């Protein structure tokens, strides 16, 4: 053991070497998006702090172009080695997955895996515009050649959607290693030379401890929303709510439809800004219900509170509540900000609880459901014998008519219940 340690010491002193004592693993097993970029950035930061290397396990059909190009840039400027590995067996890394694999310092595949099909797609239609294709071909070809790999495959992968299995990819110098599992991969790449920040560096793996970099709460939300089934369901619900708002004129249906439409776009938003978007959206929902007199009995405000909590938690370093922290200067500033935001959040929640309790204490729910006769409220619209409108009674919007003209904003009293319509009379204007 002492001989091995002495050998490693000599290797570091007398040669350009990088000794990795741990392996930070990122599993990319879904559509590549902003959340993937965020995970890889955190893994590189952790590996930089703890002398580790980053291992990307690729099993993906592809993903968005902008996050993919950002990931390639992050890997190229990484101070630590980044290894791409198409794994487990019988997996694939198509399109954006191939771009990422070709940009890693060491590219590897499991025996029965496939890469390729890199032609960009917009709206389900392949892009054939020469300006876009030539830009991508030039970039991927340049990146591949910088690591001594076959640049011709980069061109054919985009122009002809060529696919290669592991053995062919190794034969044509598209990848560097074929390994049956992670242990086999680490053994094969130990001692290999990588191009790290334009310097040839020998990679020495002194420890094989695997540390998985899991998605944060915000990244998990984006992954869930990016699922095609979830996206379709959200769009359908938004359409149905808009239809209900058109038929009933109820503002809560409009607000709910807008919420679903905004949430469905979160998959395209950079993860770094998603926390702020959630905080703003949650605050808007809470204030909207407060201004409407808690007409939804805290339902909308409750959704807002949940969004606030998620937003506040995602606004801090991803490893804040885990066992391993990234070293951060001026940590006390982050702590003060955390305490202030928690105090604001608790204040918001207490205010919501107070308003909900105040609304429900005005009258027992059972009595409200059985009879509204004699209950007073406010006219939301101008009412008349031939011009029905809406009134607000106990925080709820009701369709109503009146035997005499009633102006908007006047106090009204329920005289009779006519099916789903209230007959009211003015009390004070």
C-alpha positions in Angstrom: 0.0 0.0 0.0 2.9 2.4 0.8 4.5 1.6 -2.5 1.3 2.5 -4.4 1.0 5.8 -2.4 4.6 6.6 -3.1 4.1 5.9 -6.8 1.1 8.2 -7.0 3.1 10.9 -5.2 5.9 10.7 -7.8 3.4 10.7 -10.6 1.8 13.9 -9.4 5.1 15.7 -8.7 7.0 14.8 -11.9 4.2 14.7 -14.5 1.0 16.4 -15.4 -1.5 14.2 -13.7 -5.0 14.4 -12.2 -5.6 12.1 -9.2 -9.4 11.4 -8.8 -10.4 10.1 -5.3 -14.1 9.9 -6.0 -16.6 9.6 -8.9 -19.6 11.9 -9.2 -22.3 10.2 -11.2 -25.1 11.9 -13.1 -27.8 9.7 -14.6 -29.2 11.2 -17.8 -32.1 8.8 -18.5 -34.7 11.2 -19.8 -35.1 14.0 -22.2 -32.2 16.4 -22.0 -33.2 19.9 -20.8 -32.3 22.8 -18.5 -32.4 20.4 -15.5 -29.7 18.3 -17.1 -27.4 21.3 -17.4 -28.0 22.2 -13.8 -27.2 18.7 -12.6 -24.0 18.5 -14.6 -22.9 22.0 -13.4 -23.4 20.8 -9.8 -21.5 17.6 -10.4 -18.5 19.5 -11.9 -18.5 21.9 -8.9 -18.5 19.0 -6.4 -15.8 17.2 -8.3 -13.7 20.4 -8.4 -14.0 20.8 -4.6 -13.2 17.2 -3.8 -10.7 16.1 -6.5 -13.1 13.9 -8.3 -14.2 13.1 -11.8 -17.6 13.3 -13.3 -19.3 10.3 -14.9 -22.3 10.9 -17.1 -24.5 7.8 -17.6 -26.3 8.3 -20.9 -29.6 6.6 -21.8 -31.6 9.2 -23.6 -33.5 9.8 -26.8 -32.1 13.4 -27.0 -33.4 16.7 -26.0 -33.3 20.5 -26.4 -30.6 22.2 -28.4 -29.7 25.1 -26.2 -29.1 23.2 -23.0 -27.1 20.6 -25.0 -24.8 23.2 -26.4 -24.4 24.7 -23.0 -23.5 21.3 -21.5 -20.8 20.8 -24.2 -19.4 24.2 -23.3 -19.4 23.4 -19.6 -17.6 20.1 -20.2 -15.0 21.7 -22.5 -14.1 24.3 -19.8 -14.3 21.8 -16.9 -11.2 21.7 -14.6 -12.0 18.1 -13.9 -12.3 15.1 -16.2 -15.8 14.3 -17.5 -16.4 10.8 -18.7 -19.5 10.0 -20.9 -20.8 6.4 -20.8 -23.8 5.0 -22.7 -25.1 2.6 -20.0 -26.7 0.3 -19.0 -26.5 -2.5 -21.6 -29.0 -2.2 -24.5 -29.4 1.6 -23.9 -29.0 4.4 -26.5 -27.8 8.0 -26.6 -29.4 9.5 -29.7 -29.3 13.0 -31.0 -28.4 15.4 -28.0 -27.1 12.3 -26.1 -24.5 11.7 -28.9 -23.5 15.4 -28.9 -22.8 15.2 -25.1 -20.9 11.9 -25.4 -18.7 13.3 -28.2 -17.8 16.3 -26.1 -16.6 14.4 -23.0 -12.9 13.9 -22.2 -13.4 10.1 -22.4 -16.3 8.6 -24.4 -17.4 5.0 -23.6 -20.2 2.6 -24.4 -21.6 -0.6 -23.0 -21.4 -3.5 -25.5 -25.0 -3.5 -26.9 -25.7 0.2 -27.0 -26.2 2.6 -29.9 -25.4 6.3 -30.7 -26.3 8.5 -33.7 -29.3 10.2 -35.4 -28.1 13.8 -34.7 -30.2 15.8 -37.3 -31.9 18.6 -35.4 -35.7 18.7 -35.3 -38.1 21.6 -34.8 -41.8 21.0 -34.1 -41.5 17.3 -35.1 -39.9 18.2 -38.5 -36.3 17.6 -39.4 -34.3 20.8 -40.1 -32.6 20.9 -43.5 -31.6 24.5 -43.5 -27.9 24.7 -44.5 -27.1 27.6 -42.0 -28.3 25.5 -39.0 -26.8 22.2 -40.2 -23.4 23.6 -41.1 -23.1 25.4 -37.8 -23.9 22.2 -35.9 -21.6 20.1 -38.1 -18.7 22.5 -37.7 -19.1 22.6 -33.9 -19.5 18.8 -33.3 -16.7 18.0 -35.8 -14.3 20.5 -34.1 -15.1 19.2 -30.6 -14.7 15.5 -31.7 -11.3 16.2 -33.4 -10.0 18.1 -30.4 -10.2 14.8 -28.5 -8.6 12.8 -31.4 -11.9 11.3 -32.5 -13.4 10.6 -35.9 -14.8 14.0 -37.2 -16.4 12.3 -40.2 -18.9 10.5 -38.0 -19.9 13.9 -36.6 -20.8 15.1 -40.1 -22.6 11.9 -41.2 -24.5 11.7 -37.9 -26.1 15.1 -38.7 -26.4 14.9 -42.5 -27.4 11.2 -42.8 -28.5 10.2 -39.3 -25.8 7.5 -39.2 -26.0 5.2 -36.1 -23.2 3.0 -34.6 -23.0 0.2 -32.1 -20.3 0.0 -29.5 -17.9 -2.2 -31.4 -18.2 -0.1 -34.6 -17.9 3.1 -32.7 -14.6 1.9 -31.1 -13.4 0.5 -34.5 -13.9 3.9 -36.2 -12.4 5.9 -33.3 -15.7 7.5 -32.5 -15.3 6.5 -28.8 -12.4 5.5 -26.6 -13.6 2.5 -24.5 -16.1 -0.3 -24.5 -16.8 -1.5 -21.0 -19.4 -3.9 -19.6 -20.1 -2.0 -16.4 -18.9 1.0 -14.3 -16.2 -1.0 -12.5 -14.8 -2.3 -15.8 -14.9 1.3 -17.2 -12.9 2.8 -14.3 -10.3 0.1 -14.6 -9.8 0.6 -18.3 -9.6 4.4 -18.1 -7.2 4.5 -15.1 -3.9 5.8 -16.4 -5.3 7.1 -19.7 -4.3 10.5 -21.0 -7.1 13.2 -21.4 -7.1 16.7 -22.8 -8.0 18.8 -19.8 -8.2 22.5 -20.6 -6.0 22.0 -23.7 -3.3 20.2 -21.6 -2.6 16.5 -21.9 -3.1 15.1 -18.4 -2.8 11.6 -17.1 -5.9 10.4 -15.2 -5.2 8.4 -12.1 -8.2 7.0 -10.2 -7.1 6.5 -6.6 -10.6 5.8 -5.3 -13.7 4.4 -7.0 -16.3 5.7 -4.5 -19.5 6.5 -6.5 -21.4 9.6 -5.3 -24.7 10.1 -7.2 -25.8 13.7 -8.0 -29.6 13.4 -7.7 -32.0 15.9 -9.2 -33.2 18.7 -6.9 -36.8 19.5 -6.2 -36.9 22.1 -8.9 -35.2 19.8 -11.4 -37.6 17.0 -10.6 -40.5 19.3 -11.2 -39.1 20.2 -14.6 -38.4 16.6 -15.5 -42.0 15.7 -14.6 -43.5 18.6 -16.6 -41.2 17.7 -19.6 -42.9 14.3 -19.8 -45.0 14.3 -23.0 -48.0 12.7 -21.3 -48.0 15.2 -18.4 -47.6 18.1 -20.9 -50.6 16.8 -22.9 -52.7 16.5 -19.8 -51.9 20.0 -18.6 -52.7 21.4 -22.0 -56.0 19.6 -22.1 -57.0 20.8 -18.6 -56.1 24.3 -19.5 -58.3 24.1 -22.6 -61.2 22.7 -20.5 -60.8 25.4 -17.9 -60.8 28.1 -20.6 -64.0 26.6 -22.0 -65.6 26.6 -18.5 -64.5 30.2 -18.0 -66.1 31.1 -21.3 -69.4 29.4 -20.4 -69.6 30.6 -16.8 -67.6 33.8 -16.7 -66.1 32.7 -13.5 -62.7 34.4 -12.9 -61.2 31.5 -10.9 -61.5 29.2 -14.0 -59.6 31.8 -16.0 -56.9 32.0 -13.3 -56.5 28.2 -13.1 -56.2 28.0 -16.9 -53.5 30.6 -16.9 -51.7 28.8 -14.1 -51.6 25.5 -16.1 -50.4 27.3 -19.2 -47.6 29.0 -17.4 -46.6 25.8 -15.5 -46.5 23.9 -18.8 -43.8 26.3 -20.0 -41.5 25.7 -17.0 -39.7 22.8 -18.9 -38.1 25.4 -21.2 -37.1 27.8 -18.4 -33.5 27.7 -17.2 -33.4 26.0 -13.8 -31.5 28.9 -12.2 -34.5 31.2 -12.9 -37.2 28.7 -12.1 -37.1 29.3 -8.3 -37.7 33.0 -8.9 -40.6 32.3 -11.3 -42.2 30.0 -8.7 -41.8 32.6 -5.9 -43.4 35.3 -8.1 -46.2 33.0 -9.2 -47.0 31.9 -5.7 -47.1 35.5 -4.4 -49.4 36.5 -7.2 -51.8 33.6 -6.5 -51.9 34.5 -2.8 -52.5 38.2 -3.4 -55.1 37.5 -6.1 -57.2 35.4 -3.7 -56.8 38.0 -0.9 -58.0 40.7 -3.3 -61.0 38.5 -4.3 -62.0 38.2 -0.7 -60.8 34.6 -0.3 -63.6 33.6 -2.8 -61.9 30.2 -3.3 -61.8 29.5 0.4 -58.0 29.3 0.4 -57.6 26.8 -2.5 -55.8 29.3 -4.8 -53.8 30.7 -2.0 -52.9 27.2 -0.9 -51.5 26.5 -4.3 -49.6 29.7 -4.1 -48.1 28.8 -0.8 -46.9 25.4 -2.2 -45.2 27.2 -5.1 -43.6 29.7 -2.7 -42.2 26.8 -0.6 -40.8 25.1 -3.6 -39.4 28.4 -4.9 -37.7 29.3 -1.7 -36.1 25.8 -1.3 -34.8 25.9 -4.9 -33.3 29.4 -4.5 -30.4 28.0 -2.4 -27.5 25.8 -3.3 -28.7 22.3 -4.2 -26.5 20.6 -1.6 -27.6 22.8 1.2 -29.7 20.2 3.0 -27.7 17.1 1.9 -24.8 15.4 3.6 -22.1 17.0 1.3 -21.9 20.7 0.9 -20.1 22.7 -1.8 -17.6 25.1 -0.2 -19.1 28.6 -0.4 -17.4 31.8 0.6 -19.5 34.3 2.8 -21.7 31.5 4.0 -23.2 33.8 6.6 -24.8 35.9 3.9 -26.7 32.9 2.6 -27.8 32.0 6.1 -29.2 35.4 6.8 -31.1 35.4 3.4 -32.5 31.9 4.3 -33.8 33.1 7.7 -35.3 36.2 6.2 -37.1 34.2 3.4 -38.3 31.6 5.9 -39.8 34.4 8.1 -41.5 36.0 5.0 -42.9 32.6 4.0 -44.2 31.8 7.5 -45.8 35.2 7.6 -47.6 34.6 4.3 -48.9 31.2 5.4 -50.1 32.6 8.7 -51.9 35.4 6.8 -53.6 32.8 4.5 -54.7 30.7 7.5 -56.1 33.8 9.2 -58.1 34.8 6.1 -59.5 31.3 5.6 -60.5 31.0 9.2 -62.1 34.4 9.1 -64.2 33.5 6.0 -65.4 30.2 7.4 -66.3 31.6 10.8 -68.8 34.0 9.4 -71.3 31.2 9.0 -71.1 27.4 9.4 -70.5 25.6 6.0 -73.6 23.3 6.6 -75.9 26.4 6.9 -74.4 28.0 3.8 -75.1 24.9 1.8 -78.7 24.4 3.0 -80.0 27.9 2.5 -78.8 31.3 1.3 -82.1 33.1 1.8 -81.6 36.3 3.8 -77.8 36.3 3.3 -76.2 39.6 2.3 -73.5 40.1 -0.3 -72.1 42.5 -3.0 -73.2 43.0 -6.6 -70.3 42.3 -9.0 -72.3 43.4 -12.1 -75.2 45.7 -12.8 -78.4 43.7 -12.2 -82.0 44.1 -13.4 -85.1 42.1 -14.3 -83.8 41.3 -17.8 -80.1 41.7 -17.2 -78.6 38.9 -15.0 -75.1 39.1 -13.6 -72.9 38.0 -10.8 -73.0 38.6 -7.0 -70.5 37.6 -4.3 -72.0 35.9 -1.3 -69.8 34.4 1.4 -66.8 34.7 -0.9 -68.5 32.7 -3.7 -69.6 34.1 -7.1 -73.3 33.4 -7.9 -75.4 34.1 -11.0 -78.2 36.4 -9.9 -81.2 38.5 -11.0 -83.1 41.3 -9.4 -86.7 42.7 -9.7 -85.3 46.2 -9.5 -82.1 47.8 -10.9 -79.0 47.2 -8.8 -75.8 48.9 -9.5 -72.4 47.2 -9.4 -70.8 47.5 -5.9 -74.2 47.7 -4.0 -75.0 45.6 -1.0 -77.6 43.0 -1.8 -79.7 40.4 0.1 -80.8 37.0 -1.2 -84.6 36.8 -1.6 -85.1 33.5 -3.3 -83.1 30.6 -4.8 -84.2 29.8 -8.4 -82.2 26.7 -9.3 -78.7 27.8 -9.8 -79.6 31.5 -9.9 -80.2 33.8 -6.9 -83.0 36.4 -6.8 -81.7 39.4 -4.9 -82.8 42.8 -3.7 -80.7 45.9 -3.0 -79.9 46.7 0.6 -77.5 49.6 0.5 -75.7 51.3 -2.4 
